[in-house]
Amino acid sequence: MNASTRVYDHIFEMLPSEQNPTPLVRLNKLNPSPDFSLFAKLEWLNPFGSVKDRAAWEMLRDLEERGEVHEGRGMVEPTSGNTGLSLAAMASVRGYRTRAVVPNSIPAEKKVLLKLAGADLEVVNDALCPAPGLGDASINLAKSYAKAQREKYVLPNQYENEKNIQAHDRTTGPEIWRQTEGKITHFFASLGTCGTVTGTGRYLKRKNPDIKVIAVQPSEGHDVPGLRNVSQLDVARFFDRQLIDDLVEVDFRLAYPRALELGQREGLFGGPSSGLIYEGARRIIERDRNGLGVMIFPDHVFKYISSMTKHLPDLSDKKTKP
């Protein structure tokens, strides 16, 4: 691998590290304070398209080292799309299969991408993965496969696997610290499995306890794929409230126009989760005014065209004027 010339011997060398980080890009037009430097960390530039590449690789390497996966035994994972996509793509290259158990509500684009990555797709009638009041159908079904067909499947389990946190402690945190030359004052991330905010936050606070870790959550009843409100975190063991300095709730409907603004005014084509994180960061910046902040932009808007047109119908070709 030669990261300086971006020449790699295989796709796995493209995975991020301190020496080969995903980029930080400064926001210029949408930053509300001239005394606050705000950067987006573009996680869609990971080789398999999202921040979940980090956790997926950490979990997969651990399973391989312990002999839990091989050509005759693959993985089964409950997912809202990105982790399953990363695991399936990596596993396909390594020579074994992945069964992805997903809620029906995930965008159609993600379902197609999962199949393109080689996943055996099983769709469950969940509003979210999982959703309050509907049971933990996706997770429970994946666990049942791993229990009943142990010879065929192992469950990485992003919701409970400590490798999820370690991935960000090992890569995301050190990358940000190095890229900002230790000047970071604010770190912004969303809530899902909470691996990103917890692993990165712990690393950054070890380097400087004064760094503010801000978690941005969607409002109740949201439909932002992959994200959770704190009321939905009972299945995720990695939420550490003591680590988080500010928990900002944003009306989920704002995620979509904010993502549109980021694309049109900054050229940053993040998905709706990026729009939500940006809105949360904007509010904190208006309060604190000074500092240097880094936002995690988890993935690209291309996976969410159907979600974007649902919330912003003027984007639909049916609304295009002659």
N, C-alpha and C positions, 0 to 999 in steps of 0.2 A: 504493500500500500504506500502511495505517495500522496498524502492529503493536500500538499501544496500545489501539486499539478492535477489533483483529482483523478488519479489513475489507480484503479483497484483491480485486484486479481479475481475477486468474486463479489457478489452482491452483499454478503455479510460484512465485508470490510467497510461498506458505506454506513453501517450503523454508527450512531453518534458517540463521541467521547470528548474529553478535554482537547485532544489533538485534532479532532474532526467534528466540531460542534455544528448543530443547526444554527442558522444565522439569527442575529438580532438586527432588526430594522427599526430606525427611529420614526416615530409619528411626528409629522410636521404641521399639517393643516388641522388635525383634530385634537391636538393637545391643548387643554384649556388654560395652561399656565406657562408663560415663557421661562419661569424659573424651575420648571420640573422637566427633566428629560425622561421621555416615555418610549420604551422599546417593546416591540413584539418579537417573541421567539417563534419562528416559523416552523412548527413541528410537522407540517405537511411535506417538508423537504426530507423527512426520513425516507428510507428506500421503499417502505411499504405504505407510506402515505399518512401517518399520524403519530402522535405522541405515544400511542400504545405499542409501537415497535419496541420501545425501551423495556417495558414490563414483559412483553411477549418473549423477547430474546433472553431476558434474565431467567424467566420461568422455564423456557425450553432448554436452555443450556443446563440448568439444574436437573431437569428430568433426564436428559441424555447422559449426564455424568453419573446418575444413579441407576442407569439402565432401565428406566421406566418406559421409555419410548424407543421403538425400533421399527423395522419394516413390517412386522406382523402386529404391532400394537400402536395405535395412534392415540389421538386426544379427543375429548369431548369438552366443550366449553360453552356456558351460557354467555351471551354477548349482545350488546346493542349494536354491534357491527365492527368497530375498529379493532378491538383485541382479537376477535375471531378472525378478522381479515389478516392481521399480522401473523397470528399463529398458523392459519391455513397456508398462507403464502410461504412462510418459512418451512413448515413441515413438508409441503409439496416438493420444495427444492431438496430437502434432506431425504425424501423418499418414503414418507408415511402420511396417512390421511388424518383429517380433522373433521369431526362432526360439530357444526355450529348450531346451537339452539337459540333462536332469536324470537323476540316479540313481533307480532304481525305489524305493529305500528312503525317499525323502522323504515326509513325511506326505501323505495323500490331500487334506487341506485345502489344502496349497500347490499341488498340481497343479490343483485346481479354481480357485484364485485366479489362477494363471498364465493359465488360459484366459479367466477373467473380465477379466483385464487386456489381453487381445488377443493373447497369445503363441501361436505355433504350437509345440505341445509335442511333444518327442521324448524318450521314456523309454528309458534305457540300463540294462542289468543290472549296475549298480555297487552295492556295499554302501554306499559313501560316495562323495563327489565330490572327488577320487578315493579309492580305498581301497588300502592296501598289499597287494601280492600279486595284485591283480585288474587291474592296468594302469590307465592314465589314460583310460579309455574315453570319459567325458563330454567331457573336454578335447580329446582327440585327434579325436573326431568333429566337435566344433565347429570345430576348426582345419581339418579336411578340407573342411568346407562353405565356409569363408572362402577356402580356396585354390582349390578346384575351381569355385566359383561366385562369383568375385570381382565380377561385375557385379550380383549379387543380394545378397551379404552382406559386411559388414565385422565383424571380431571386436574388440570393446572389450577383452576379456581382463583381467578384474579381477585375475588372479593375477600379471600382469606389467606392468600399466599404472600408471605413476607417478602418474597423476591420482588413483588410489585413495588414495595417501598424502597428496597435496596437498589433497584434499578435507577431510581431518581437520586438517591443518595450518592450513587457511584458515578452518574453521568450528568444529569440535568443540573444539579446544584453546583458541582465543580465547573461545568461549562459557563454558567451564568456568572459565577464569582470571577473566573478568569476573563470573560468577555467584558465585564464592567470594571475590571481592575480593582475589584473589591469596593467599588463606590456605590453599589446598589443599596437603596434605602427601603424600597417597597417591592414586594413580590406578589403578583396577582395570579390566581388560578381558580378554576371552577371545582365543583364537587361531583364525583362519580363514584369510583371505587375509593377515592381519596388517596391513592398511591402517589399521585403527582404532588399534590399540595403538602402531604405529610413528609415524603422522602426529601423533596427539594427544600421544604421549609426547615426541616431538622438540620440539614447540611448548612444552610445559610445562617441559621441562628447559632450554630457552633462556631462559625467564622466571625459572626458579629451579632450578639444577642439583641442589639437595637434595631435590626432589620424588621420591618413590619410585614407580617404574612397576612394577606387579605384573601379570603375565600368569597367568591361570588356565587350566589345560588339563585335559581329561578323561582318565581313565585309559585304558589300552590296551583295544581291543575295544569302544569306546564306540559308542552309537547316538544321540548328541545331534546333531540336524540342524544342519549349518552349521559345526560346530566341528571342530578338529583337535588331536590330540596332536602334540608336536614330531616324532615319528617319521613323521608324515604331511605334513610341510611342504616336501617336496622340490619341489613344483610352485609354491610361493609364494615369491617372491623378496624379500619385504619383512620377513622375520623378522630382527630385529637384536638378537641376544643381548646385546650390549654395552649396549644401551639399557635392558634390563630388569634391575631390581634383585632381584626375586624371581620365580621360576617355580614356581607352586604347582600340584601335581597333586591332583585331587579324584576320588574314585571316582565314575564317571559315574552310577551308580545314585542318588547323592544329589541329582543335579540336579532330579529330579522331586518328591520330598517337600519340598525346599527351595523350589521354585517354588510348591507348594501352601501352605506356611507363609507365604510372602510375600503371597499373595492373601488368605488367611484372617486373618492377624494385622496386616498393614500396608495391605491394600487395594490392593496393587501386583500386577497380574495379568500378570507377565512370563512368558515362555516358559522352558523348561528351561535354556537358556543363562544366563538371568538367575539361576536358582536355583544354577547351578554357580558363577557369578561371586560371588554373595553368600556361598556357603560358603567360597570362597577368601579373600574379604575378611574374613570372621569370624575365620578362623585368624590372619591377619596382625594384626588388631586385638587379639586375645587376647595376642599377643606384644608389640606396640608400645604398646598401651594409650592413648596420647595422639595427637591429630592431627585432621585433617579430610580425609576420603576421598570420592572420587566413583567410583561404579560405573557402567559402561555397561550398561544393560538394553536389549539389541538389538531385541527385538520382543515382541509380545503373545502370551499363552498361547492365544488363540483359534485360532491356526494349528496348534496341537499337541494338540488334544483327543484324537486317536487315540493319540498317543505317551504322553500322560498316563494315559489309561485302561489302556494296555498295562502300564505300570509301577505304576500305582496302581489295581488292579481294583475297589476299593471305590467309585471314582468312577463306574463304569459303571452305566447304568440297570438292567442285569441284576442288580446287587447292591443296588438300592434296596429297602429294607424297606417293607412296607405300613404 
